[in-house]
Amino acid sequence: MEISVTTRAGTLAVDNKEVFASQIALITGAYKDLVVTDKAEAKRDRATINKLLKAIDDKRKEAKREYEAPFKAFEAELKELTEPLKEAGEAIDAQIKAIEESERLERKAWIEEQYSELPTDIPLSDVWDDAWLNSSVSKQRVKAELTSAIITAQASQIKPTSHNGNGIPVYNMEEPHTVALNISCTTSQLEVIEAFLDNLGVFYWEADNGKES
């Protein structure tokens, strides 16, 4: 498909440029070394100059309108011709958005299912991240981040029973808080989770071998 455009570019110019310039020079020459002594006369001269400037500017505006008229007509014609293409693109875009919304709802349901398998009373809304709905974020990453967020939220709920003389929190270790998590992740992801737990000072062990880490 190709579009053929015929241009008949007009030329805007002052035909009597030299004469026009000399007329201006003649007028302004009279004011070159002017010393104003009569305010009323000076105001009349200023009004005359302003009147000339307005007449010239009106001519400029008239030329501009005449010069722009063909282009505006051409622009309107192209807009009318391309309207069906625009509508077709918008129709496709609407369907793409509908598919993406369906995918987001499907992923949201999957995240809710993963959350339901975690033994926690932390509301999903407290740890929710809208980025998880993006298809660019892998499900493995969502799983790891969801688990990490739950662990962080649960750890923050454990309150110290008192504080020592230096203001350091003291926890009652006779009341352990145990949380069992079923995590499906790669070895590298597990290392990230373990490092995270270590930073929190959480004791954990792997259920597969029962060996405390």
MARKE-183705 format. One record per atom (N, C-alpha, C): residue number from 1; residue in three letters; atom name; x, y, z. Coordinates in Angstrom, 3 decimals, padded with zeros to 6 digits. Layout:
<pts>
PT kelo guvex torvo X Y Z
PT NUM ala CA X Y Z
...
</pts>
This chain:
<pts>
PT kelo guvex torvo X Y Z
PT 1 met N 000.842 -001.189 000.000
PT 1 met CA 000.000 000.000 000.000
PT 1 met C 000.876 001.237 000.000
PT 2 glu N 000.544 002.186 -000.820
PT 2 glu CA 001.310 003.421 -000.830
PT 2 glu C 000.362 004.595 -001.021
PT 3 ile N 000.793 005.734 -000.570
PT 3 ile CA -000.003 006.949 -000.703
PT 3 ile C 000.753 007.929 -001.582
PT 4 ser N 000.052 008.494 -002.538
PT 4 ser CA 000.666 009.456 -003.447
PT 4 ser C 000.180 010.854 -003.069
PT 5 val N 001.105 011.748 -002.842
PT 5 val CA 000.761 013.109 -002.427
PT 5 val C 001.322 014.107 -003.433
PT 6 thr N 000.456 014.974 -003.896
PT 6 thr CA 000.886 016.036 -004.806
PT 6 thr C 001.022 017.334 -004.019
PT 7 thr N 002.193 017.917 -004.065
PT 7 thr CA 002.407 019.168 -003.326
PT 7 thr C 002.594 020.314 -004.306
PT 8 arg N 001.867 021.336 -004.060
PT 8 arg CA 002.034 022.570 -004.842
PT 8 arg C 002.383 023.681 -003.836
PT 9 ala N 003.578 023.582 -003.348
PT 9 ala CA 003.991 024.507 -002.280
PT 9 ala C 003.974 025.941 -002.778
PT 10 gly N 003.262 026.775 -002.037
PT 10 gly CA 003.228 028.192 -002.384
PT 10 gly C 004.460 028.885 -001.840
PT 11 thr N 004.677 030.063 -002.308
PT 11 thr CA 005.816 030.839 -001.842
PT 11 thr C 005.306 032.124 -001.212
PT 12 leu N 005.707 032.346 000.007
PT 12 leu CA 005.328 033.573 000.693
PT 12 leu C 006.525 034.527 000.673
PT 13 ala N 006.308 035.674 000.097
PT 13 ala CA 007.400 036.648 000.030
PT 13 ala C 006.807 038.049 -000.147
PT 14 val N 007.577 039.017 000.241
PT 14 val CA 007.183 040.411 000.025
PT 14 val C 007.668 040.808 -001.366
PT 15 asp N 006.717 040.968 -002.293
PT 15 asp CA 007.093 041.233 -003.687
PT 15 asp C 007.832 042.570 -003.845
PT 16 asn N 007.386 043.579 -003.120
PT 16 asn CA 008.007 044.907 -003.243
PT 16 asn C 008.916 045.191 -002.048
PT 17 lys N 009.748 044.202 -001.727
PT 17 lys CA 010.569 044.281 -000.518
PT 17 lys C 011.419 045.543 -000.465
PT 18 glu N 012.086 045.848 -001.565
PT 18 glu CA 013.004 047.002 -001.556
PT 18 glu C 012.240 048.310 -001.371
PT 19 val N 011.096 048.427 -002.077
PT 19 val CA 010.298 049.646 -001.956
PT 19 val C 009.737 049.765 -000.547
PT 20 phe N 009.255 048.624 -000.022
PT 20 phe CA 008.659 048.595 001.312
PT 20 phe C 009.697 048.996 002.370
PT 21 ala N 010.911 048.456 002.224
PT 21 ala CA 011.984 048.762 003.177
PT 21 ala C 012.365 050.239 003.114
PT 22 ser N 012.373 050.778 001.915
PT 22 ser CA 012.748 052.197 001.784
PT 22 ser C 011.682 053.102 002.393
PT 23 gln N 010.395 052.670 002.281
PT 23 gln CA 009.320 053.460 002.877
PT 23 gln C 009.439 053.461 004.408
PT 24 ile N 009.767 052.297 004.954
PT 24 ile CA 009.948 052.209 006.400
PT 24 ile C 011.137 053.058 006.837
PT 25 ala N 012.201 053.004 006.052
PT 25 ala CA 013.394 053.793 006.388
PT 25 ala C 013.086 055.289 006.353
PT 26 leu N 012.232 055.648 005.414
PT 26 leu CA 011.872 057.063 005.298
PT 26 leu C 011.095 057.527 006.530
PT 27 ile N 010.176 056.640 007.001
PT 27 ile CA 009.370 057.003 008.174
PT 27 ile C 010.225 057.032 009.431
PT 28 thr N 011.007 055.968 009.634
PT 28 thr CA 011.793 055.866 010.868
PT 28 thr C 012.946 056.859 010.896
PT 29 gly N 013.391 057.277 009.702
PT 29 gly CA 014.499 058.241 009.659
PT 29 gly C 014.141 059.546 010.324
PT 30 ala N 012.864 059.887 010.246
PT 30 ala CA 012.421 061.142 010.838
PT 30 ala C 012.459 061.108 012.357
PT 31 tyr N 012.479 059.887 012.893
PT 31 tyr CA 012.465 059.751 014.361
PT 31 tyr C 013.833 059.331 014.931
PT 32 lys N 014.851 059.212 014.059
PT 32 lys CA 016.138 058.688 014.492
PT 32 lys C 016.760 059.526 015.601
PT 33 asp N 016.796 060.809 015.390
PT 33 asp CA 017.409 061.705 016.387
PT 33 asp C 016.352 062.583 017.049
PT 34 leu N 015.135 062.056 017.125
PT 34 leu CA 014.026 062.850 017.651
PT 34 leu C 014.168 063.102 019.152
PT 35 val N 013.948 064.320 019.548
PT 35 val CA 013.887 064.689 020.957
PT 35 val C 012.467 065.179 021.209
PT 36 val N 011.737 064.480 022.032
PT 36 val CA 010.331 064.785 022.273
PT 36 val C 010.212 066.026 023.150
PT 37 thr N 009.482 067.005 022.596
PT 37 thr CA 009.213 068.223 023.369
PT 37 thr C 007.717 068.453 023.510
PT 38 asp N 006.965 067.901 022.559
PT 38 asp CA 005.507 068.047 022.578
PT 38 asp C 004.899 066.663 022.795
PT 39 lys N 004.413 066.417 024.002
PT 39 lys CA 003.877 065.093 024.328
PT 39 lys C 002.691 064.712 023.451
PT 40 ala N 001.806 065.625 023.176
PT 40 ala CA 000.620 065.330 022.366
PT 40 ala C 001.016 064.933 020.954
PT 41 glu N 001.984 065.635 020.384
PT 41 glu CA 002.449 065.313 019.035
PT 41 glu C 003.141 063.959 019.026
PT 42 ala N 003.930 063.681 020.081
PT 42 ala CA 004.633 062.398 020.176
PT 42 ala C 003.639 061.238 020.257
PT 43 lys N 002.531 061.446 020.968
PT 43 lys CA 001.514 060.404 021.071
PT 43 lys C 000.854 060.146 019.725
PT 44 arg N 000.660 061.215 018.924
PT 44 arg CA 000.075 061.044 017.601
PT 44 arg C 001.017 060.256 016.698
PT 45 asp N 002.315 060.560 016.802
PT 45 asp CA 003.317 059.835 016.005
PT 45 asp C 003.348 058.350 016.408
PT 46 arg N 003.300 058.095 017.715
PT 46 arg CA 003.298 056.704 018.189
PT 46 arg C 002.056 055.969 017.695
PT 47 ala N 000.899 056.639 017.709
PT 47 ala CA -000.344 056.024 017.234
PT 47 ala C -000.247 055.699 015.745
PT 48 thr N 000.402 056.580 014.991
PT 48 thr CA 000.578 056.348 013.556
PT 48 thr C 001.429 055.109 013.308
PT 49 ile N 002.531 055.000 014.054
PT 49 ile CA 003.420 053.842 013.906
PT 49 ile C 002.690 052.559 014.301
PT 50 asn N 001.935 052.608 015.407
PT 50 asn CA 001.183 051.422 015.846
PT 50 asn C 000.144 051.011 014.808
PT 51 lys N -000.470 052.007 014.164
PT 51 lys CA -001.460 051.735 013.131
PT 51 lys C -000.808 051.033 011.940
PT 52 leu N 000.381 051.491 011.554
PT 52 leu CA 001.118 050.860 010.454
PT 52 leu C 001.503 049.416 010.809
PT 53 leu N 001.987 049.249 012.035
PT 53 leu CA 002.372 047.902 012.481
PT 53 leu C 001.173 046.951 012.467
PT 54 lys N 000.006 047.440 012.896
PT 54 lys CA -001.193 046.604 012.909
PT 54 lys C -001.615 046.214 011.497
PT 55 ala N -001.532 047.177 010.575
PT 55 ala CA -001.898 046.903 009.186
PT 55 ala C -000.980 045.838 008.587
PT 56 ile N 000.313 045.930 008.903
PT 56 ile CA 001.273 044.936 008.401
PT 56 ile C 001.009 043.570 009.013
PT 57 asp N 000.726 043.546 010.330
PT 57 asp CA 000.466 042.267 011.001
PT 57 asp C -000.836 041.637 010.501
PT 58 asp N -001.836 042.472 010.215
PT 58 asp CA -003.085 041.938 009.657
PT 58 asp C -002.833 041.271 008.309
PT 59 lys N -001.948 041.874 007.517
PT 59 lys CA -001.595 041.295 006.216
PT 59 lys C -000.885 039.958 006.411
PT 60 arg N -000.028 039.894 007.436
PT 60 arg CA 000.681 038.630 007.736
PT 60 arg C -000.322 037.538 008.105
PT 61 lys N -001.281 037.870 008.962
PT 61 lys CA -002.282 036.891 009.379
PT 61 lys C -003.118 036.409 008.193
PT 62 glu N -003.455 037.345 007.302
PT 62 glu CA -004.243 036.987 006.115
PT 62 glu C -003.466 036.010 005.228
PT 63 ala N -002.185 036.300 005.024
PT 63 ala CA -001.344 035.414 004.209
PT 63 ala C -001.208 034.039 004.854
PT 64 lys N -001.082 034.028 006.179
PT 64 lys CA -000.947 032.766 006.898
PT 64 lys C -002.194 031.906 006.737
PT 65 arg N -003.367 032.521 006.864
PT 65 arg CA -004.617 031.772 006.709
PT 65 arg C -004.725 031.164 005.308
PT 66 glu N -004.382 031.969 004.308
PT 66 glu CA -004.457 031.486 002.933
PT 66 glu C -003.455 030.367 002.673
PT 67 tyr N -002.284 030.486 003.286
PT 67 tyr CA -001.229 029.486 003.079
PT 67 tyr C -001.561 028.175 003.792
PT 68 glu N -002.185 028.279 004.988
PT 68 glu CA -002.487 027.083 005.778
PT 68 glu C -003.743 026.365 005.311
PT 69 ala N -004.630 027.066 004.613
PT 69 ala CA -005.909 026.468 004.203
PT 69 ala C -005.745 025.172 003.410
PT 70 pro N -004.876 025.111 002.389
PT 70 pro CA -004.726 023.841 001.648
PT 70 pro C -004.208 022.699 002.524
PT 71 phe N -003.286 023.022 003.434
PT 71 phe CA -002.742 021.970 004.285
PT 71 phe C -003.801 021.433 005.245
PT 72 lys N -004.633 022.327 005.802
PT 72 lys CA -005.679 021.880 006.709
PT 72 lys C -006.679 020.991 005.985
PT 73 ala N -006.987 021.319 004.739
PT 73 ala CA -007.896 020.492 003.944
PT 73 ala C -007.270 019.131 003.675
PT 74 phe N -005.978 019.130 003.366
PT 74 phe CA -005.249 017.887 003.128
PT 74 phe C -005.205 017.033 004.393
PT 75 glu N -004.984 017.674 005.533
PT 75 glu CA -004.920 016.979 006.812
PT 75 glu C -006.273 016.343 007.147
PT 76 ala N -007.353 017.066 006.915
PT 76 ala CA -008.694 016.539 007.185
PT 76 ala C -009.003 015.345 006.277
PT 77 glu N -008.558 015.431 005.028
PT 77 glu CA -008.792 014.346 004.078
PT 77 glu C -008.073 013.073 004.519
PT 78 leu N -006.824 013.225 004.950
PT 78 leu CA -006.055 012.062 005.431
PT 78 leu C -006.699 011.461 006.678
PT 79 lys N -007.174 012.305 007.583
PT 79 lys CA -007.804 011.828 008.812
PT 79 lys C -009.036 010.994 008.486
PT 80 glu N -009.820 011.473 007.512
PT 80 glu CA -011.022 010.733 007.110
PT 80 glu C -010.659 009.391 006.484
PT 81 leu N -009.616 009.389 005.660
PT 81 leu CA -009.197 008.163 004.984
PT 81 leu C -008.635 007.124 005.950
PT 82 thr N -007.943 007.585 006.978
PT 82 thr CA -007.284 006.649 007.902
PT 82 thr C -008.156 006.262 009.089
PT 83 glu N -009.357 006.819 009.207
PT 83 glu CA -010.235 006.506 010.326
PT 83 glu C -010.525 004.998 010.439
PT 84 pro N -010.801 004.287 009.308
PT 84 pro CA -011.029 002.831 009.409
PT 84 pro C -009.827 002.084 009.984
PT 85 leu N -008.614 002.517 009.639
PT 85 leu CA -007.409 001.884 010.200
PT 85 leu C -007.342 002.101 011.702
PT 86 lys N -007.658 003.311 012.121
PT 86 lys CA -007.638 003.631 013.545
PT 86 lys C -008.649 002.773 014.296
PT 87 glu N -009.852 002.636 013.735
PT 87 glu CA -010.891 001.842 014.383
PT 87 glu C -010.489 000.373 014.460
PT 88 ala N -009.844 -000.132 013.392
PT 88 ala CA -009.388 -001.527 013.394
PT 88 ala C -008.340 -001.744 014.481
PT 89 gly N -007.414 -000.789 014.606
PT 89 gly CA -006.381 -000.890 015.643
PT 89 gly C -006.978 -000.861 017.037
PT 90 glu N -007.978 000.008 017.240
PT 90 glu CA -008.613 000.108 018.553
PT 90 glu C -009.370 -001.172 018.900
PT 91 ala N -009.993 -001.795 017.882
PT 91 ala CA -010.721 -003.041 018.115
PT 91 ala C -009.769 -004.155 018.530
PT 92 ile N -008.611 -004.227 017.869
PT 92 ile CA -007.605 -005.235 018.219
PT 92 ile C -007.066 -004.971 019.614
PT 93 asp N -006.793 -003.689 019.900
PT 93 asp CA -006.259 -003.307 021.207
PT 93 asp C -007.219 -003.695 022.331
PT 94 ala N -008.529 -003.499 022.091
PT 94 ala CA -009.526 -003.845 023.104
PT 94 ala C -009.518 -005.346 023.388
PT 95 gln N -009.346 -006.146 022.336
PT 95 gln CA -009.311 -007.599 022.517
PT 95 gln C -008.035 -008.037 023.240
PT 96 ile N -006.930 -007.370 022.924
PT 96 ile CA -005.672 -007.689 023.616
PT 96 ile C -005.806 -007.391 025.103
PT 97 lys N -006.413 -006.243 025.425
PT 97 lys CA -006.593 -005.872 026.826
PT 97 lys C -007.509 -006.862 027.536
PT 98 ala N -008.534 -007.355 026.819
PT 98 ala CA -009.449 -008.336 027.413
PT 98 ala C -008.716 -009.635 027.718
PT 99 ile N -007.844 -010.055 026.793
PT 99 ile CA -007.053 -011.282 027.008
PT 99 ile C -006.105 -011.085 028.188
PT 100 glu N -005.450 -009.922 028.240
PT 100 glu CA -004.514 -009.655 029.332
PT 100 glu C -005.227 -009.617 030.680
PT 101 glu N -006.430 -009.055 030.707
PT 101 glu CA -007.199 -009.013 031.948
PT 101 glu C -007.587 -010.424 032.375
PT 102 ser N -007.946 -011.260 031.397
PT 102 ser CA -008.284 -012.655 031.698
PT 102 ser C -007.072 -013.385 032.267
PT 103 glu N -005.893 -013.116 031.685
PT 103 glu CA -004.663 -013.736 032.173
PT 103 glu C -004.347 -013.274 033.597
PT 104 arg N -004.587 -011.991 033.881
PT 104 arg CA -004.331 -011.464 035.225
PT 104 arg C -005.268 -012.116 036.246
PT 105 leu N -006.538 -012.294 035.861
PT 105 leu CA -007.496 -012.935 036.765
PT 105 leu C -007.123 -014.392 037.009
PT 106 glu N -006.660 -015.056 035.942
PT 106 glu CA -006.240 -016.452 036.066
PT 106 glu C -005.026 -016.561 036.985
PT 107 arg N -004.082 -015.637 036.813
PT 107 arg CA -002.886 -015.665 037.661
PT 107 arg C -003.249 -015.325 039.102
PT 108 lys N -004.182 -014.393 039.290
PT 108 lys CA -004.617 -014.028 040.637
PT 108 lys C -005.216 -015.253 041.341
PT 109 ala N -006.025 -016.027 040.600
PT 109 ala CA -006.617 -017.239 041.172
PT 109 ala C -005.527 -018.246 041.537
PT 110 trp N -004.487 -018.329 040.695
PT 110 trp CA -003.382 -019.257 040.970
PT 110 trp C -002.629 -018.828 042.225
PT 111 ile N -002.390 -017.529 042.378
PT 111 ile CA -001.694 -017.023 043.569
PT 111 ile C -002.520 -017.305 044.820
PT 112 glu N -003.824 -017.107 044.713
PT 112 glu CA -004.698 -017.371 045.861
PT 112 glu C -004.659 -018.854 046.234
PT 113 glu N -004.542 -019.715 045.230
PT 113 glu CA -004.440 -021.155 045.497
PT 113 glu C -003.130 -021.478 046.204
PT 114 gln N -002.030 -020.858 045.737
PT 114 gln CA -000.732 -021.074 046.387
PT 114 gln C -000.774 -020.585 047.825
PT 115 tyr N -001.415 -019.460 048.034
PT 115 tyr CA -001.523 -018.896 049.373
PT 115 tyr C -002.324 -019.824 050.290
PT 116 ser N -003.378 -020.426 049.757
PT 116 ser CA -004.234 -021.293 050.571
PT 116 ser C -003.491 -022.525 051.077
PT 117 glu N -002.401 -022.889 050.396
PT 117 glu CA -001.616 -024.061 050.792
PT 117 glu C -000.587 -023.729 051.874
PT 118 leu N -000.428 -022.443 052.178
PT 118 leu CA 000.534 -022.037 053.205
PT 118 leu C -000.155 -021.971 054.563
PT 119 pro N 000.407 -022.628 055.577
PT 119 pro CA -000.202 -022.605 056.914
PT 119 pro C 000.039 -021.274 057.604
PT 120 thr N -000.794 -020.323 057.337
PT 120 thr CA -000.599 -018.991 057.905
PT 120 thr C -001.947 -018.315 058.114
PT 121 asp N -001.974 -017.412 059.082
PT 121 asp CA -003.183 -016.620 059.299
PT 121 asp C -002.975 -015.180 058.848
PT 122 ile N -001.854 -014.919 058.167
PT 122 ile CA -001.595 -013.601 057.609
PT 122 ile C -002.499 -013.403 056.392
PT 123 pro N -003.312 -012.358 056.365
PT 123 pro CA -004.175 -012.118 055.197
PT 123 pro C -003.343 -011.906 053.928
PT 124 leu N -003.815 -012.461 052.836
PT 124 leu CA -003.089 -012.303 051.579
PT 124 leu C -002.955 -010.830 051.205
PT 125 ser N -003.961 -010.047 051.533
PT 125 ser CA -003.927 -008.621 051.194
PT 125 ser C -002.771 -007.893 051.879
PT 126 asp N -002.299 -008.437 053.020
PT 126 asp CA -001.214 -007.777 053.767
PT 126 asp C 000.141 -007.938 053.074
PT 127 val N 000.260 -008.967 052.240
PT 127 val CA 001.551 -009.231 051.595
PT 127 val C 001.449 -009.134 050.076
PT 128 trp N 000.304 -008.732 049.595
PT 128 trp CA 000.050 -008.737 048.148
PT 128 trp C 000.936 -007.745 047.405
PT 129 asp N 001.386 -008.172 046.212
PT 129 asp CA 002.178 -007.317 045.338
PT 129 asp C 001.566 -007.393 043.939
PT 130 asp N 001.100 -006.266 043.417
PT 130 asp CA 000.464 -006.242 042.096
PT 130 asp C 001.403 -006.717 040.990
PT 131 ala N 002.709 -006.623 041.230
PT 131 ala CA 003.667 -007.052 040.211
PT 131 ala C 003.543 -008.549 039.933
PT 132 trp N 003.006 -009.302 040.887
PT 132 trp CA 002.851 -010.747 040.696
PT 132 trp C 001.880 -011.073 039.572
PT 133 leu N 001.027 -010.129 039.218
PT 133 leu CA 000.041 -010.375 038.158
PT 133 leu C 000.646 -010.214 036.764
PT 134 asn N 001.853 -009.682 036.681
PT 134 asn CA 002.503 -009.498 035.383
PT 134 asn C 003.075 -010.818 034.882
PT 135 ser N 002.797 -011.124 033.636
PT 135 ser CA 003.280 -012.388 033.064
PT 135 ser C 004.800 -012.410 032.969
PT 136 ser N 005.430 -011.236 033.011
PT 136 ser CA 006.890 -011.186 032.935
PT 136 ser C 007.545 -011.714 034.212
PT 137 val N 006.772 -011.790 035.296
PT 137 val CA 007.283 -012.324 036.563
PT 137 val C 006.966 -013.821 036.599
PT 138 ser N 008.005 -014.645 036.688
PT 138 ser CA 007.800 -016.094 036.658
PT 138 ser C 007.015 -016.562 037.886
PT 139 lys N 006.325 -017.692 037.722
PT 139 lys CA 005.543 -018.232 038.828
PT 139 lys C 006.463 -018.691 039.966
PT 140 gln N 007.652 -019.170 039.611
PT 140 gln CA 008.610 -019.580 040.650
PT 140 gln C 009.000 -018.376 041.512
PT 141 arg N 009.204 -017.259 040.860
PT 141 arg CA 009.566 -016.046 041.609
PT 141 arg C 008.396 -015.598 042.485
PT 142 val N 007.184 -015.668 041.948
PT 142 val CA 006.004 -015.296 042.730
PT 142 val C 005.915 -016.172 043.971
PT 143 lys N 006.125 -017.481 043.790
PT 143 lys CA 006.057 -018.415 044.912
PT 143 lys C 007.075 -018.062 045.985
PT 144 ala N 008.302 -017.810 045.547
PT 144 ala CA 009.367 -017.495 046.499
PT 144 ala C 009.074 -016.181 047.224
PT 145 glu N 008.622 -015.157 046.474
PT 145 glu CA 008.345 -013.862 047.097
PT 145 glu C 007.136 -013.932 048.023
PT 146 leu N 006.127 -014.707 047.654
PT 146 leu CA 004.948 -014.868 048.500
PT 146 leu C 005.340 -015.531 049.816
PT 147 thr N 006.138 -016.584 049.711
PT 147 thr CA 006.598 -017.292 050.909
PT 147 thr C 007.433 -016.380 051.792
PT 148 ser N 008.346 -015.632 051.157
PT 148 ser CA 009.206 -014.724 051.902
PT 148 ser C 008.380 -013.646 052.608
PT 149 ala N 007.374 -013.113 051.906
PT 149 ala CA 006.536 -012.065 052.488
PT 149 ala C 005.740 -012.593 053.677
PT 150 ile N 005.246 -013.837 053.565
PT 150 ile CA 004.501 -014.449 054.671
PT 150 ile C 005.404 -014.638 055.882
PT 151 ile N 006.620 -015.141 055.631
PT 151 ile CA 007.570 -015.365 056.727
PT 151 ile C 007.880 -014.044 057.431
PT 152 thr N 008.131 -012.989 056.641
PT 152 thr CA 008.435 -011.676 057.209
PT 152 thr C 007.271 -011.161 058.051
PT 153 ala N 006.067 -011.307 057.525
PT 153 ala CA 004.879 -010.831 058.242
PT 153 ala C 004.678 -011.597 059.544
PT 154 gln N 004.903 -012.904 059.485
PT 154 gln CA 004.733 -013.725 060.689
PT 154 gln C 005.805 -013.399 061.722
PT 155 ala N 007.027 -013.174 061.260
PT 155 ala CA 008.113 -012.839 062.180
PT 155 ala C 007.844 -011.508 062.875
PT 156 ser N 007.221 -010.571 062.140
PT 156 ser CA 006.950 -009.256 062.723
PT 156 ser C 005.866 -009.320 063.793
PT 157 gln N 005.088 -010.409 063.792
PT 157 gln CA 004.019 -010.551 064.783
PT 157 gln C 004.536 -011.049 066.128
PT 158 ile N 005.748 -011.604 066.125
PT 158 ile CA 006.317 -012.108 067.378
PT 158 ile C 006.833 -010.917 068.187
PT 159 lys N 006.192 -010.632 069.290
PT 159 lys CA 006.532 -009.465 070.096
PT 159 lys C 007.415 -009.866 071.278
PT 160 pro N 008.347 -009.012 071.660
PT 160 pro CA 009.187 -009.310 072.828
PT 160 pro C 008.344 -009.288 074.108
PT 161 thr N 008.700 -010.164 075.039
PT 161 thr CA 007.967 -010.216 076.318
PT 161 thr C 008.406 -009.097 077.248
PT 162 ser N 009.635 -008.598 077.042
PT 162 ser CA 010.137 -007.504 077.881
PT 162 ser C 011.383 -006.914 077.233
PT 163 his N 012.000 -005.969 077.925
PT 163 his CA 013.255 -005.379 077.458
PT 163 his C 014.228 -005.337 078.635
PT 164 asn N 015.507 -005.560 078.329
PT 164 asn CA 016.486 -005.527 079.420
PT 164 asn C 016.864 -004.087 079.741
PT 165 gly N 017.830 -003.924 080.611
PT 165 gly CA 018.207 -002.589 081.060
PT 165 gly C 018.728 -001.699 079.960
PT 166 asn N 019.251 -002.303 078.899
PT 166 asn CA 019.780 -001.516 077.785
PT 166 asn C 018.740 -001.290 076.695
PT 167 gly N 017.511 -001.697 076.969
PT 167 gly CA 016.444 -001.506 075.980
PT 167 gly C 016.399 -002.557 074.904
PT 168 ile N 017.184 -003.614 075.062
PT 168 ile CA 017.203 -004.690 074.072
PT 168 ile C 016.016 -005.612 074.320
PT 169 pro N 015.217 -005.940 073.274
PT 169 pro CA 014.045 -006.793 073.476
PT 169 pro C 014.429 -008.196 073.929
PT 170 val N 013.634 -008.739 074.831
PT 170 val CA 013.837 -010.103 075.336
PT 170 val C 012.619 -010.936 074.951
PT 171 tyr N 012.870 -012.087 074.334
PT 171 tyr CA 011.792 -012.970 073.904
PT 171 tyr C 011.705 -014.176 074.829
PT 172 asn N 010.511 -014.616 075.085
PT 172 asn CA 010.294 -015.812 075.903
PT 172 asn C 010.452 -017.039 075.011
PT 173 met N 011.636 -017.651 075.089
PT 173 met CA 011.925 -018.789 074.223
PT 173 met C 011.180 -020.039 074.656
PT 174 glu N 010.508 -019.969 075.819
PT 174 glu CA 009.715 -021.129 076.244
PT 174 glu C 008.381 -021.174 075.505
PT 175 glu N 008.088 -020.148 074.757
PT 175 glu CA 006.868 -020.124 073.954
PT 175 glu C 007.256 -020.009 072.481
PT 176 pro N 007.749 -021.110 071.916
PT 176 pro CA 008.219 -021.081 070.520
PT 176 pro C 007.058 -020.856 069.537
PT 177 his N 007.379 -020.210 068.455
PT 177 his CA 006.424 -020.001 067.370
PT 177 his C 006.884 -020.841 066.194
PT 178 thr N 006.147 -021.883 065.888
PT 178 thr CA 006.536 -022.799 064.822
PT 178 thr C 005.617 -022.621 063.628
PT 179 val N 006.235 -022.509 062.447
PT 179 val CA 005.472 -022.362 061.210
PT 179 val C 005.996 -023.375 060.203
PT 180 ala N 005.104 -024.177 059.637
PT 180 ala CA 005.494 -025.153 058.617
PT 180 ala C 005.145 -024.584 057.254
PT 181 leu N 006.118 -024.595 056.352
PT 181 leu CA 005.908 -024.054 055.018
PT 181 leu C 006.271 -025.095 053.968
PT 182 asn N 005.417 -025.232 052.994
PT 182 asn CA 005.676 -026.147 051.885
PT 182 asn C 006.129 -025.312 050.702
PT 183 ile N 007.434 -025.351 050.425
PT 183 ile CA 008.005 -024.485 049.396
PT 183 ile C 008.503 -025.327 048.231
PT 184 ser N 008.082 -024.939 047.031
PT 184 ser CA 008.582 -025.577 045.824
PT 184 ser C 009.450 -024.567 045.094
PT 185 cys N 010.767 -024.790 045.090
PT 185 cys CA 011.649 -023.805 044.481
PT 185 cys C 012.936 -024.476 044.025
PT 186 thr N 013.711 -023.724 043.270
PT 186 thr CA 014.997 -024.229 042.797
PT 186 thr C 016.031 -024.113 043.917
PT 187 thr N 017.188 -024.741 043.696
PT 187 thr CA 018.247 -024.699 044.697
PT 187 thr C 018.710 -023.266 044.962
PT 188 ser N 018.857 -022.483 043.890
PT 188 ser CA 019.304 -021.097 044.053
PT 188 ser C 018.274 -020.276 044.817
PT 189 gln N 016.985 -020.522 044.548
PT 189 gln CA 015.941 -019.807 045.265
PT 189 gln C 015.909 -020.207 046.737
PT 190 leu N 016.168 -021.509 047.004
PT 190 leu CA 016.200 -021.982 048.385
PT 190 leu C 017.330 -021.316 049.151
PT 191 glu N 018.463 -021.116 048.485
PT 191 glu CA 019.601 -020.456 049.131
PT 191 glu C 019.239 -019.019 049.517
PT 192 val N 018.464 -018.341 048.646
PT 192 val CA 018.032 -016.976 048.944
PT 192 val C 017.116 -016.971 050.163
PT 193 ile N 016.183 -017.941 050.223
PT 193 ile CA 015.249 -018.031 051.347
PT 193 ile C 015.998 -018.342 052.639
PT 194 glu N 016.975 -019.258 052.573
PT 194 glu CA 017.743 -019.623 053.766
PT 194 glu C 018.541 -018.419 054.275
PT 195 ala N 019.135 -017.669 053.349
PT 195 ala CA 019.888 -016.480 053.747
PT 195 ala C 018.964 -015.460 054.395
PT 196 phe N 017.769 -015.357 053.859
PT 196 phe CA 016.778 -014.432 054.413
PT 196 phe C 016.404 -014.846 055.827
PT 197 leu N 016.193 -016.147 056.059
PT 197 leu CA 015.830 -016.644 057.381
PT 197 leu C 016.974 -016.437 058.368
PT 198 asp N 018.192 -016.648 057.884
PT 198 asp CA 019.361 -016.440 058.752
PT 198 asp C 019.439 -014.984 059.217
PT 199 asn N 019.158 -014.064 058.282
PT 199 asn CA 019.196 -012.641 058.637
PT 199 asn C 018.140 -012.286 059.673
PT 200 leu N 017.027 -013.024 059.639
PT 200 leu CA 015.963 -012.784 060.613
PT 200 leu C 016.251 -013.448 061.954
PT 201 gly N 017.232 -014.332 061.961
PT 201 gly CA 017.526 -015.067 063.183
PT 201 gly C 016.513 -016.163 063.456
PT 202 val N 015.915 -016.702 062.391
PT 202 val CA 014.897 -017.744 062.544
PT 202 val C 015.557 -019.120 062.504
PT 203 phe N 015.173 -019.993 063.439
PT 203 phe CA 015.639 -021.374 063.413
PT 203 phe C 014.745 -022.148 062.449
PT 204 tyr N 015.349 -022.920 061.578
PT 204 tyr CA 014.547 -023.663 060.612
PT 204 tyr C 015.221 -025.012 060.344
PT 205 trp N 014.451 -025.913 059.796
PT 205 trp CA 014.987 -027.208 059.413
PT 205 trp C 014.245 -027.718 058.208
PT 206 glu N 014.914 -028.599 057.458
PT 206 glu CA 014.326 -029.157 056.252
PT 206 glu C 013.579 -030.415 056.601
PT 207 ala N 012.318 -030.475 056.215
PT 207 ala CA 011.462 -031.607 056.565
PT 207 ala C 011.900 -032.898 055.883
PT 208 asp N 012.626 -032.743 054.741
PT 208 asp CA 013.007 -033.937 053.988
PT 208 asp C 013.918 -034.860 054.792
PT 209 asn N 014.879 -034.258 055.517
PT 209 asn CA 015.810 -035.094 056.272
PT 209 asn C 015.708 -034.897 057.773
PT 210 gly N 014.882 -033.936 058.178
PT 210 gly CA 014.667 -033.727 059.613
PT 210 gly C 015.866 -033.164 060.317
PT 211 lys N 016.871 -032.757 059.573
PT 211 lys CA 018.091 -032.229 060.165
PT 211 lys C 017.972 -030.744 060.382
PT 212 glu N 018.173 -030.337 061.622
PT 212 glu CA 018.073 -028.901 061.926
PT 212 glu C 019.257 -028.174 061.322
PT 213 ser N 018.974 -027.005 060.709
PT 213 ser CA 020.043 -026.235 060.078
PT 213 ser C 020.391 -025.046 060.941
</pts>
